Amino acid sequence: MFHPQGPTFWELAEQCLSSTERGYDLLAPKFDYTPFRTPDFLLEGMAKYLGGPRSIDAALDLCCGTGAAIRIVRPLCRERVVGIDFSQGMLDKAREHFPDAPGQAPVELVRGDVLAMDFRGQFDLAVIAGAQGHILPKDEPRYLERIHAALKPGGRFAFLTTEVPPWWTLRWLLSRGFNAAMHVRNLIKRPPFVMFYLTFPLPRARELLEAQGFDVQVHDDAFSGKWRVLKVVVATKR
């Protein structure tokens, strides 16, 4: 489904019934042919707010998956790019992709949990693309604390988000229906599969970031048409 080279319905079902890590290991070879990969035009829309070529030393791509965001952050960096993900399968695909990514900075791929990162003041920029749904609300403060620790003073954390739509809209109904199905799945099947929609929305994201020590700027003019609901958030470590 999705694409002739994408996963079948049964492959997606197997992924969903696995743990999050195992599910993405299974999906990795075909992930780039699914709508779960953040489209390039959205990444490029975010990139407009991140600076010019070789304007920073180092960037961190959180939950990097197959490395789609490496393509936008590598040209910004003079010294290094680090991608972190807990799925070895996704990292293996990222390793295939990054030699063709623009830019010259060395790329390091690390297997690990973003909630347990131990980077300290090493990065000028951290980004995440399409993976906030893997962070449960109860873990968001710890997630932001780890990002804050990884950034240098004045370092930035950039991501895409939106506001929660009205409850009567199709977008609200579809996302809440999917989330309800995932909660039921996780009640009856262990280990859980953690992936939810409409997570880390505004204004909650701003409140959590400011509480963690970030100054927050929201760019609400990055996209047009049906994508106008998406905002680019750039949070700067005080």
C-alpha positions in Angstrom: 0.0 0.0 0.0 0.9 3.7 -0.3 3.5 3.0 -3.1 4.4 -0.1 -5.2 7.6 -0.4 -3.2 6.0 0.4 0.1 4.8 -2.0 2.8 1.8 -4.2 2.4 -1.2 -4.1 4.8 0.1 -7.3 6.5 3.6 -5.9 6.9 2.1 -2.8 8.5 0.0 -5.1 10.8 3.1 -7.0 11.8 4.9 -3.8 12.6 2.0 -2.4 14.7 1.8 -5.6 16.7 5.6 -5.4 17.5 7.3 -3.2 20.0 8.1 0.3 18.7 11.7 -0.5 18.2 11.1 -3.8 16.5 8.3 -2.3 14.4 10.6 0.3 12.9 13.3 -2.2 12.3 10.8 -4.2 10.2 9.5 -1.1 8.4 12.9 0.5 7.8 13.6 -1.0 4.3 10.3 0.5 3.0 9.9 3.5 5.3 10.7 6.1 2.7 7.8 4.8 0.5 5.2 5.5 3.2 3.5 8.8 4.2 5.1 8.4 7.6 8.3 10.0 6.3 8.2 13.8 6.6 8.0 15.2 3.0 11.0 17.1 1.7 8.9 20.3 1.2 8.1 20.4 4.9 11.7 19.9 5.8 12.7 22.7 3.4 10.1 24.9 4.9 11.6 24.4 8.3 15.1 24.9 7.0 14.3 28.5 6.0 14.5 29.4 9.7 17.7 27.6 10.6 20.4 29.8 9.0 22.8 29.8 6.1 25.3 27.3 4.8 28.1 26.5 7.3 26.6 29.0 9.8 27.0 26.6 12.8 29.4 24.0 14.1 27.2 21.1 15.0 23.6 19.8 14.7 21.7 17.0 16.3 18.9 15.1 14.5 16.6 13.6 17.0 14.8 10.3 16.2 16.6 10.6 12.9 14.9 7.6 11.2 16.3 7.1 7.7 18.0 10.5 7.8 15.6 12.8 5.9 16.4 15.8 8.1 20.2 15.2 7.7 19.7 16.6 4.2 18.7 20.0 5.6 21.0 20.3 8.6 24.3 19.0 7.1 24.8 22.0 4.8 24.5 24.3 7.9 27.3 22.6 9.8 31.1 23.1 9.8 32.1 20.3 12.1 29.6 17.5 12.7 26.1 16.2 12.4 24.8 13.5 14.8 21.7 11.5 14.2 20.2 9.5 17.0 17.5 6.8 16.8 16.7 3.6 18.8 16.0 1.5 15.7 19.1 -0.1 14.2 17.1 -0.8 11.0 16.4 2.9 10.5 20.0 3.9 11.2 21.2 1.3 8.6 19.0 3.0 6.0 20.2 6.5 7.1 23.8 5.3 6.7 23.0 4.5 3.1 21.5 7.9 2.5 23.8 10.4 4.1 26.8 10.2 1.8 24.5 11.7 -0.9 23.2 14.5 1.4 24.4 18.0 0.6 27.2 19.4 2.8 30.6 18.3 3.9 30.4 17.9 7.7 31.0 14.4 9.0 27.9 12.5 10.0 27.7 10.2 13.0 24.8 7.9 13.6 24.1 6.8 17.2 21.7 4.1 18.4 20.0 5.4 21.5 16.9 6.7 23.3 16.4 10.5 23.1 15.0 10.3 26.7 18.4 9.0 27.9 20.8 11.1 25.8 23.9 12.2 27.8 25.2 15.0 25.4 26.3 18.1 27.3 26.5 21.5 25.6 27.7 20.0 22.3 25.2 21.3 19.7 24.2 24.6 18.2 21.0 23.1 16.7 18.7 20.2 17.4 15.8 19.2 15.1 13.1 16.6 15.1 11.0 15.8 12.0 7.7 13.8 12.4 8.7 11.8 15.5 7.1 13.8 18.3 4.4 11.2 18.4 6.8 8.7 19.9 7.2 10.8 23.1 4.4 10.2 25.6 3.1 13.4 27.3 4.4 12.1 30.7 7.9 12.0 29.2 7.9 15.4 27.5 9.5 17.3 30.4 12.4 14.8 30.5 12.7 14.9 26.7 13.1 18.7 26.7 15.5 18.5 29.6 17.8 16.2 27.6 17.6 18.5 24.5 18.3 21.5 26.7 21.4 19.8 28.2 22.6 18.8 24.7 22.5 22.4 23.4 25.1 25.1 23.9 23.9 28.4 25.4 22.0 30.1 22.6 21.5 26.8 20.8 18.2 26.2 19.1 15.6 23.4 19.0 13.5 23.4 15.9 10.4 21.3 15.0 7.0 21.4 13.2 3.8 21.3 15.2 0.3 22.7 15.1 -2.6 23.7 17.3 -5.2 21.1 18.3 -8.0 21.5 15.7 -11.7 21.9 16.8 -13.2 18.6 17.9 -15.8 18.7 15.1 -13.2 18.7 12.3 -12.2 15.6 10.3 -8.5 16.1 11.3 -9.4 15.9 15.0 -11.7 12.9 14.5 -9.2 10.9 12.5 -6.3 11.6 14.8 -8.3 10.9 17.9 -9.7 7.7 16.4 -6.1 6.5 15.5 -4.9 7.4 19.0 -7.8 5.5 20.6 -7.0 2.4 18.5 -3.4 2.6 19.6 -4.4 2.8 23.3 -6.6 -0.2 22.9 -3.8 -2.1 21.1 -1.4 -1.3 24.0 -3.9 -2.5 26.6 -4.2 -5.9 25.0 -0.7 -6.4 23.5 2.7 -6.0 25.1 5.2 -4.5 24.6 3.4 -1.3 23.5 3.8 0.4 20.2 4.1 4.2 20.9 3.0 6.4 18.0 0.3 9.0 18.4 -1.0 12.0 16.4 -1.5 15.6 17.4 1.2 15.4 20.1 3.2 18.3 21.5 0.8 20.9 20.1 0.7 24.6 20.8 0.2 26.2 23.2 1.3 23.3 25.5 4.6 23.0 23.6 5.4 26.6 24.3 4.6 26.3 28.0 6.8 23.3 28.4 9.7 24.8 26.5 9.6 28.1 28.5 9.5 26.1 31.7 12.6 24.2 30.6 14.5 27.4 29.9 13.9 28.2 26.3 12.7 31.4 24.5 10.2 30.4 21.9 9.4 31.8 18.5 6.6 30.4 16.4 6.6 31.0 12.7 3.0 30.6 11.4 3.7 31.7 7.8 6.0 28.8 6.7 3.4 27.0 4.6 0.3 27.7 2.6 -2.9 25.9 1.5 -3.8 22.9 3.5 -0.4 22.9 5.2 -0.8 26.4 6.7 -1.9 24.8 10.0 1.7 23.7 10.5 4.0 26.0 12.4 7.8 26.1 12.6 8.8 26.4 16.2 12.4 27.6 17.0 13.2 27.5 20.8 16.4 29.1 21.9 18.3 28.0 25.0 18.6 30.9 27.4 
